[in-house]
């Protein structure tokens, strides 16, 4: 059985400095951190990225990916983001498939996003860095079928997808979505929002996460990482319990 590494998205604690995020992750016995571009490691600030990478390593943790807000716009630069990812020492950047949900998008918008993602993956692959789609509402990767369509049309081995539970969907529907994209999923964002965007502890959706990790761990291509994203009330004191729950799912 392939091992999935437990970690944290730094955006979970965007109000805290990177030093404190590292401390919290280490205290919670997590292994990896995905550093976000919104606060902790700004695109183009390679000196800060290198410093954060070193602090992460010094704490016994690994920087696993860079959570960017690249939206595949026609004139949107990717190079500063790749420079930052390289300074962090990561081999994957999370990106977003446009700014419209798939149901709203015109054929022209689809074509533009696909074209930009093709160019972006070519640029990233030349530097040994993969890209991964954020599986999220308000983008073309908002359902499993549209995510598969994007991956097929971009047609690059340097592009994968993240997965996360669709808000307000049933456990069966969520797992059906995962099965569709499992072969292309490089990481999972782990959180329990229910019944809509109310943040609950992971154990509040125990049926979801027990079944998901049972499937993910036995998949032909399991996600490399399971990344905690957000905790109830953004409370750092809750991270050790959430991390313990995550590790328990991964050990079953």
N, C-alpha and C positions, 0 to 999 in steps of 0.2 A: 504494500500500500504506500503510495506516494505521500510524503509529508507536506503539509501546507503550513507556512510560517505565520504565526499570529503577530499582528502589528497595529499601528495607529496612524490615522490621518491627522496631520498636524492641525488641519482646519477645525478639528474637534475642539481645540482650545485656542482659537484665533486671537483671543484677548490676552493671552499669556505670551511671554517671550519664549524664543526657541529654547533657551537654556532650561526653562521650567518644563517645557513639553518633554524634553529629553529626560529630565529627572523623573517626571511622572511615569513615562513609559518604562524606564528602567525599574522603578519601584514596583510597577505592576507586573514585572517579569514578562514583558513583551520583547520581541526580538527586532522589529523593524519599524521604520517610520517612513510614510510618504509625506514629503515636504510640499506644502502648498505655496503657490505663487502669489496668493492674495496678500499675505502679511509676512510670513516668516522668511521666505527666500524670493525676493522680487526678480522678475526676468531681467537678465543682463547684469545683475550684481554678482559677478563671478567671485569676487573676493569674499563676500558674505556667504555665498554658497560653499566655498571651500572651507570657511571657518565652521559653518554648521556641520558639514560633513565630518570634519575632524572632531568636533565636540560629540557628535553621534557615535563615532568609532571609539572615542575615549571612554564613553559610558558603556561600552560592550554591546552596542546596537549597530544596526546596519541601515543606511539610507537605501530604500528599495526602489523608489520612483519619485517623479516630480509631477505634482498635480497642477497642471497649467490651466489657463483659461483661453487657450487658442481655440477660436471658433471656426476655423477654416474659411475665413473671409478672403476675398480675392487678393487684396493688397496687404493682408495681415502677415507680418514677418514671423517666421519661425526661428530664424538663426539665433536671436538672443536667448530664446527658450532652450535651444539645444546647447548653447554655450553654458548656460546655467546648469543644465542637467549633467553635462560633462564635468563641471566643477564639483557637483554633488557626488559624482562617481556612480550615477545610476544608469541603467540601460533601458529605461522605459519612461515615456512622458504620457500623461493622461491628457487627452484633447476632447473637444466637443464638436459634434457634427452640426454646425450651423446654429442658427438662432430661431428656428421655426420648428414646431412639431410636424411630424410626418403628414398628418392629415391636412395641414395648412399649406404645405410646401408645393409650389408649382414645379412642373418639369424643369423649368429653367433653374430654379433654386437647387433642385437635386443635382443637376448637371454641374452647376458651379461648385457645390460642396465636394462632389466626387472628384472633379478636376483638381481642386486645391488639395484634397487629401492625397491624391496620387503624387502630386509634386512634393508634398510635405513628407510622405513616406520615403520617397526617393532621396530627399535631402537627409532625413534622419538615418536611413539605412546606410548611407555613405559614411556616417560617423559612428556606426555600430550601436545606434539607439533605436529602439522600437517605439511606435506610437500605439496607444490603446484608447478606444472610444469610451467616453462616459455614457453609460446606459441610463438615460435620463429623459424625463419629460421636457418638452420645449426644444427638442432637437430631433434630427432625423433618426437617431438611435433611441427612439422612445418605446419601441416594441421589439420583440425578438425577430419577427419577420423583416422589419425595416432594417434592423441591425445586420441581419444576414444579407440583405440586398446591398447595403453599403459595402460590406466586406467583399462581396462578390464583384461589385463594380469597380472598387478600388484595386482589388486583385493584387495585393502586396503581402508577402509573408512578414513584412515589418509592421503590419497592422493587425491588432487583436481588439478585444473588447473587455471592459469590465462588466460585472453583473452586480445588480442590487435588487432587492425586492421592490416591485412596483407598488407604490403607495395605495392602500385600500384594497388591494387584490387579495383574494383568498389564498390559503396555503397551496391548494392544488393548482391554481392558476399560476402562482409564482414559480412553483417547481416545474410546471410545464414550460414556462418561458426559459428557465435555466437549461432544461434539457435541450431546447432548440439551439442555444448558443454555447453549450458546454464545451464543444470542441474548439471554440475560438476564445474562451474566457481565460485571461491571464491573471485576474485578481478579482476579489469580491469585496464590496463595501458592506459592512455588517452593522445593522441597526434594527431596532424594533419600533417602528412608527405605526400606531394603531389607535382608533380605526381609520384615521386620516394621517395628519402630520403630528399627532401627539406623540411625544418621545417617551417611550417606555423602556424599562430594563430589558436586556436580551431575553431573560427568562419569561417575560410576559408573552413571548411568542415561541415558547419552547418547542411546540410541534413543528413550526417552520424550520428552526435552526437545527433541530435534531435530524429531521429528514433531509434538509439541504446538505449538511456535512456528511451524512451517510452516503449520499449520492456523489457529492463532489470528491470525497476521498477515494472512491472506487471508479471514478471516471477515467477513460483512457488518457485524457489530458486534464488533470486537476488544476485549479487555479494555483498559482505560485504562492499567493498570499491571501490572507483574510484580514482585512483592515477595519478596525473599529472606526466608525464615523459618527460622531456626535454621541452624547450621553444625556440623560434627563437633566434638564435645567443647566446644562453646560457645567456641571459640578465636578471638579477634579477629584473630590473625595469618593465619587462613585466609580472611578476608573478601575481600581483594583478588583472590585467585584465583577465588573463587566469583563475584564481581562480573564479572570478566573473562569467565568462562564464560557468564554470563547475557547480557552484552552481545554475545558472539559469536553466541549463538542468535538474538538480536533483529536482528542485522545480516545474517542469511542470507536 
